[in-house]
Amino acid sequence: MAARSDEIKRLQQTDHPFCVTSIEAHIQHLQNQIDQCEQAIEAFLERSERLQAQVKQLSAVKGVGRLSATLLLAACPELGTLSKNEVAALAGLAPVCRDSGKYRGKRIIYGGRLTMRSAIYMAALSASRYNPVLKAFFERLIAGGKPFKVALTAVMRKLLIALNSIAKRIDSPLQTKAQALPCSP
């Protein structure tokens, strides 16, 4: 998808007929490949009832769409088997100390699985606007003076931990809708 976006930007920067034709053909080729990948993903999901259930439950949380849920499950097949600290560290959302002796540095996040962090970033961005629980959490952090990215990272971590919790409960036969969706109103 990134290559297609790059080609679309290139198309806007030229007006030479040969270049326009070549770039449009490349965009069409990339779009065909994206469509084939999406069809393969859908076919794979159709063959697995467990994955279908996971995608359905995860995408039921406000802010998490079907694409984000699918991408998150693809990037982290361990989702639902990890503790909250393990899943945060796996995504690179666990704060890391930068202390040495008496020096107390800033806590930062880094490492982890980039694909997983990218998927949860977009979901958190949407959830911070439309999910009542996460919106209130985000607004409380902003009101407390946290920078936008720091507050959004906190929402990412909270959302990922909630999604991990939901994925743990999918196999449980005694779950209720209220138990399965801790981030929903």
Kinemage of the C-alpha trace (Angstrom):
@kinemage 1
@onewidth
@group {chain A} dominant
@subgroup {mainchain}
@vectorlist {calphas} color= white
{ca met a 1} P 0.000 0.000 0.000
{ca ala a 2} L 2.894 2.344 0.706
{ca ala a 3} L 4.290 1.780 -2.791
{ca arg a 4} L 0.896 2.625 -4.289
{ca ser a 5} L 0.742 5.838 -2.239
{ca asp a 6} L 4.222 6.768 -3.437
{ca glu a 7} L 3.229 6.207 -7.054
{ca ile a 8} L 0.077 8.309 -6.636
{ca lys a 9} L 2.243 11.149 -5.303
{ca arg a 10} L 4.618 10.753 -8.279
{ca leu a 11} L 1.669 10.912 -10.656
{ca gln a 12} L 0.660 14.276 -9.210
{ca gln a 13} L 4.157 15.647 -9.844
{ca thr a 14} L 4.406 14.972 -13.563
{ca asp a 15} L 2.527 15.867 -16.689
{ca his a 16} L 4.747 14.134 -19.265
{ca pro a 17} L 2.501 11.731 -21.208
{ca phe a 18} L 4.959 8.794 -21.130
{ca cys a 19} L 5.540 9.151 -17.386
{ca val a 20} L 1.824 9.487 -16.667
{ca thr a 21} L 1.050 6.316 -18.647
{ca ser a 22} L 3.869 4.380 -16.998
{ca ile a 23} L 2.944 5.480 -13.472
{ca glu a 24} L -0.771 4.759 -14.015
{ca ala a 25} L 0.098 1.251 -15.241
{ca his a 26} L 2.259 0.703 -12.168
{ca ile a 27} L -0.512 1.970 -9.864
{ca gln a 28} L -2.966 -0.432 -11.523
{ca his a 29} L -0.504 -3.315 -11.112
{ca leu a 30} L -0.005 -2.497 -7.427
{ca gln a 31} L -3.770 -2.214 -6.892
{ca asn a 32} L -4.269 -5.647 -8.480
{ca gln a 33} L -1.674 -7.137 -6.128
{ca ile a 34} L -3.333 -5.479 -3.121
{ca asp a 35} L -6.708 -6.878 -4.201
{ca gln a 36} L -5.230 -10.374 -4.571
{ca cys a 37} L -3.671 -10.158 -1.095
{ca glu a 38} L -6.951 -9.015 0.431
{ca gln a 39} L -8.797 -11.889 -1.257
{ca ala a 40} L -6.196 -14.375 0.037
{ca ile a 41} L -6.576 -12.969 3.557
{ca glu a 42} L -10.378 -13.229 3.384
{ca ala a 43} L -10.127 -16.818 2.087
{ca phe a 44} L -7.774 -17.682 4.944
{ca leu a 45} L -10.139 -16.125 7.491
{ca glu a 46} L -13.088 -18.069 6.053
{ca arg a 47} L -11.247 -21.356 6.678
{ca ser a 48} L -10.698 -20.612 10.372
{ca glu a 49} L -13.673 -20.216 12.698
{ca arg a 50} L -11.402 -19.189 15.563
{ca leu a 51} L -9.837 -16.366 13.542
{ca gln a 52} L -13.275 -15.249 12.397
{ca ala a 53} L -14.428 -15.104 16.010
{ca gln a 54} L -11.302 -13.200 17.058
{ca val a 55} L -11.653 -10.644 14.250
{ca lys a 56} L -15.354 -10.210 15.048
{ca gln a 57} L -14.722 -9.701 18.786
{ca leu a 58} L -11.746 -7.374 18.311
{ca ser a 59} L -13.482 -5.257 15.684
{ca ala a 60} L -16.530 -4.910 17.982
{ca val a 61} L -14.476 -2.492 20.117
{ca lys a 62} L -15.142 1.096 19.029
{ca gly a 63} L -12.133 2.388 17.145
{ca val a 64} L -10.918 -1.012 15.984
{ca gly a 65} L -11.975 -1.894 12.466
{ca arg a 66} L -11.856 -5.200 10.658
{ca leu a 67} L -8.611 -4.292 8.899
{ca ser a 68} L -6.904 -3.272 12.162
{ca ala a 69} L -8.088 -6.440 13.904
{ca thr a 70} L -6.897 -8.635 11.036
{ca leu a 71} L -3.542 -6.879 10.829
{ca leu a 72} L -3.086 -7.100 14.588
{ca leu a 73} L -3.795 -10.841 14.594
{ca ala a 74} L -1.438 -11.379 11.665
{ca ala a 75} L 1.347 -9.388 13.340
{ca cys a 76} L 0.775 -11.011 16.728
{ca pro a 77} L -0.562 -14.556 16.566
{ca glu a 78} L 0.248 -14.813 20.291
{ca leu a 79} L -2.481 -12.276 21.106
{ca gly a 80} L -4.594 -13.668 23.902
{ca thr a 81} L -1.846 -15.871 25.342
{ca leu a 82} L 0.356 -13.138 26.807
{ca ser a 83} L 0.215 -11.080 29.981
{ca lys a 84} L -0.475 -7.359 29.722
{ca asn a 85} L 3.199 -6.498 30.200
{ca glu a 86} L 4.347 -9.080 27.653
{ca val a 87} L 1.938 -7.896 24.960
{ca ala a 88} L 2.923 -4.247 25.557
{ca ala a 89} L 6.619 -5.143 25.300
{ca leu a 90} L 6.016 -7.215 22.165
{ca ala a 91} L 4.446 -4.196 20.477
{ca gly a 92} L 7.191 -1.888 21.730
{ca leu a 93} L 4.773 0.014 23.981
{ca ala a 94} L 6.401 -0.773 27.328
{ca pro a 95} L 8.237 2.231 28.803
{ca val a 96} L 11.978 1.649 28.999
{ca cys a 97} L 14.055 3.401 31.649
{ca arg a 98} L 17.106 5.368 30.564
{ca asp a 99} L 18.683 5.642 33.993
{ca ser a 100} L 22.347 5.372 34.838
{ca gly a 101} L 23.670 5.869 38.354
{ca lys a 102} L 22.105 9.049 39.705
{ca tyr a 103} L 20.965 10.139 36.245
{ca arg a 104} L 17.223 9.737 35.648
{ca gly a 105} L 16.467 9.879 31.955
{ca lys a 106} L 13.179 10.045 30.125
{ca arg a 107} L 11.140 6.894 29.759
{ca ile a 108} L 10.782 5.970 26.088
{ca ile a 109} L 9.228 3.246 23.997
{ca tyr a 110} L 11.061 1.458 21.217
{ca gly a 111} L 11.624 -1.916 19.654
{ca gly a 112} L 8.898 -4.490 19.339
{ca arg a 113} L 6.972 -5.373 16.235
{ca leu a 114} L 6.508 -2.355 13.985
{ca thr a 115} L 3.537 -3.838 12.112
{ca met a 116} L 1.757 -4.479 15.368
{ca arg a 117} L 2.475 -0.964 16.642
{ca ser a 118} L 1.299 0.577 13.351
{ca ala a 119} L -1.997 -1.312 13.488
{ca ile a 120} L -2.659 -0.351 17.082
{ca tyr a 121} L -1.651 3.284 16.382
{ca met a 122} L -4.409 3.782 13.823
{ca ala a 123} L -6.948 1.999 16.014
{ca ala a 124} L -5.944 4.115 19.037
{ca leu a 125} L -6.201 7.301 17.012
{ca ser a 126} L -9.774 6.403 16.088
{ca ala a 127} L -10.611 5.102 19.580
{ca ser a 128} L -9.364 8.305 21.205
{ca arg a 129} L -12.133 10.093 19.299
{ca tyr a 130} L -15.009 7.609 19.236
{ca asn a 131} L -14.612 5.139 22.113
{ca pro a 132} L -16.144 6.816 25.199
{ca val a 133} L -13.827 5.121 27.710
{ca leu a 134} L -10.609 5.745 25.782
{ca lys a 135} L -11.715 9.233 24.744
{ca ala a 136} L -12.174 10.212 28.406
{ca phe a 137} L -8.778 8.670 29.261
{ca phe a 138} L -7.091 10.526 26.377
{ca glu a 139} L -8.736 13.850 27.257
{ca arg a 140} L -7.754 13.437 30.919
{ca leu a 141} L -4.108 12.946 29.907
{ca ile a 142} L -4.175 15.965 27.576
{ca ala a 143} L -5.823 18.099 30.281
{ca gly a 144} L -3.073 16.967 32.654
{ca gly a 145} L -0.455 18.460 30.352
{ca lys a 146} L 0.745 15.358 28.507
{ca pro a 147} L 1.865 15.937 24.921
{ca phe a 148} L -0.392 14.503 22.191
{ca lys a 149} L 1.939 11.639 21.247
{ca val a 150} L 2.495 10.619 24.873
{ca ala a 151} L -1.249 10.555 25.503
{ca leu a 152} L -1.874 8.619 22.294
{ca thr a 153} L 0.825 6.108 23.219
{ca ala a 154} L -0.908 5.565 26.559
{ca val a 155} L -4.181 4.967 24.688
{ca met a 156} L -2.363 2.524 22.383
{ca arg a 157} L -1.089 0.549 25.354
{ca lys a 158} L -4.467 0.543 27.121
{ca leu a 159} L -6.274 -0.509 23.936
{ca leu a 160} L -3.773 -3.272 23.179
{ca ile a 161} L -4.074 -4.668 26.695
{ca ala a 162} L -7.888 -4.621 26.392
{ca leu a 163} L -7.726 -6.380 23.011
{ca asn a 164} L -5.364 -8.982 24.470
{ca ser a 165} L -7.867 -9.544 27.278
{ca ile a 166} L -10.701 -9.953 24.763
{ca ala a 167} L -8.654 -12.442 22.742
{ca lys a 168} L -8.094 -14.477 25.937
{ca arg a 169} L -11.847 -14.750 26.531
{ca ile a 170} L -12.844 -15.835 23.022
{ca asp a 171} L -12.454 -19.522 23.824
{ca ser a 172} L -14.295 -19.184 27.131
{ca pro a 173} L -17.805 -20.722 26.850
{ca leu a 174} L -19.277 -18.601 29.673
{ca gln a 175} L -18.516 -15.137 28.349
{ca thr a 176} L -21.091 -12.425 28.104
{ca lys a 177} L -21.082 -9.484 25.769
{ca ala a 178} L -20.287 -7.065 28.618
{ca gln a 179} L -17.296 -9.178 29.672
{ca ala a 180} L -16.000 -9.474 26.117
{ca leu a 181} L -15.929 -5.740 25.425
{ca pro a 182} L -14.236 -3.874 28.290
{ca cys a 183} L -13.671 -0.763 26.159
{ca ser a 184} L -17.269 -0.433 24.979
{ca pro a 185} L -19.886 1.728 26.690
